[in-house]
Amino acid sequence: MSVRNRFDDKRKFGGSIGAFLEKATKGYVSSEREKDRYINIDTNKGSWTRCDNCGNMLHVRFLKQNKSVCEECGYHLQMNSTERIELLIDRDTWIPMDEDMTARDVLNFSDEDSYQNRIIISQKRTGLTDAVQTGTGNLNGTPIAPGVMDFRFMGGSMGSVVGEKITRLIEYATQESLPLIIVCASGGARMQEGTLSSMQMAKISSVLQIHQVQKKLLYISVLTYPTTGGVTASFGMLGDLIIAEPKAYIAFAGKRVIEQTSRQKIPDGFQVAESSFDHGSLDLIVPRNLPKGVLNEVFELYSSAPCKGS
C-alpha cells in the first residue's frame, strides 16, 4: 500500500469508528475521567482495564496484543515509551543513549511535595530516569535515531534532562546522517524547573535547524495523546512530516484556559488530531497498527530522492 493510499484510508478508518470516538471530542474530558485515565492505563497491574472512550472492560493481555487499541470502539489508549519502542524498532537493534542522566532540583522547588521526591517516585514507578528514552535502532532494516516520550513520568513534562537528551539525540543523528523520529507525549514544560525548562524549547529548535535546513536530513514528528504546551510549541510541530494518532489531543493551551482568556466558546473537538489535520497542521493521521509500514515507505522515498544537499 502506498503512502497516498494510507493517506486516503485515514478517512475510512475514522469513519468506521467515528460514532464511538466522537464522544471523546466533546469538550475534551472531565476532571473525574482524567483521574480514571491515570488509574486505568497502568496495564502492569491487574488483569483488566477500562477503555477511556466507550467504558468497555478490556483484558490487559489481549489489549497489549492489540497495541493498546480498544477492540470494541477502536480508541487508542496510552502506551508507555518502552511499548512504543517495541512497536517501531526491529528486535535486538535498540541501543539506548544517555540512560544515566537525571534531573537536579537546582531551584529547591516544593509545593505539596518536593521536586526531588517527585522525581524519585516517578523513577520507581516507571523504571526510567526521566520522561524520554533516546537511542538508535533499525526500522525494517533502516538505521534511525528515535526519541520516545513517556507521559507516565511527571506527565511527560520537558525539563532540562528531556531537553538535553533530545538535543544530544539530534546532534548524533546529524553527525551520523540518520533520519530522526520523535514520538511526543507531554503536558509541556516542567514548571518545577522554571526558566530552565523553557530554555529547552529554543535549544532543541536550534539543533533541529542544523539537522533539517543546513544538513537537509529528515525529521518526523509523531504526536500522540496528549501533546501540549512547550512541546507542541517547539519540536512537536517542526517535523518535515508531522504524523498523529487518531483522536490525539494536540494543543498549546487547554480549552478551558483559551475560553477564559479569549472569552469565546471553543468548538467541541477543536483540539483533536482530526481538527488539526483539517486545518492543515498535520500531514497524516495513522492508526497504531500502521506506523512502521508508513515510516518505512517514507524512508524508502527519502533514500531514493534524486538530489540531496551536501
Buried (B, 14 or more C-beta within 10 A) or exposed (E): EEBEEBBEBBEEBBEEBBEBBBEBBEEBBEEEEEEBBEEBBBBEEEEEBBBBBBEBEBBBEEBBEBBBBBBBBBBBBBBBBBBBBEBBBBEEBBEEBBEEBEBEBEEEBEEEEBBBEBBEEBBEEBEBBBBBBBBBBBBBEBBBBBBBBBBBBBBBBBBBBBBBBBBBBBBBBBEEEBBBBBBBBBBBBBBBBBEBBBBBBEBBBEBBEEBBEEBBBBBBBBBBBBBBBBBBBBBBBBBBBBBBBBBBBBBBBBBEEBEEEEEEEBEBBBBBBBBBBEEEBBBBBBBBEBBBBBBBBBBEEBEEEEEEEE
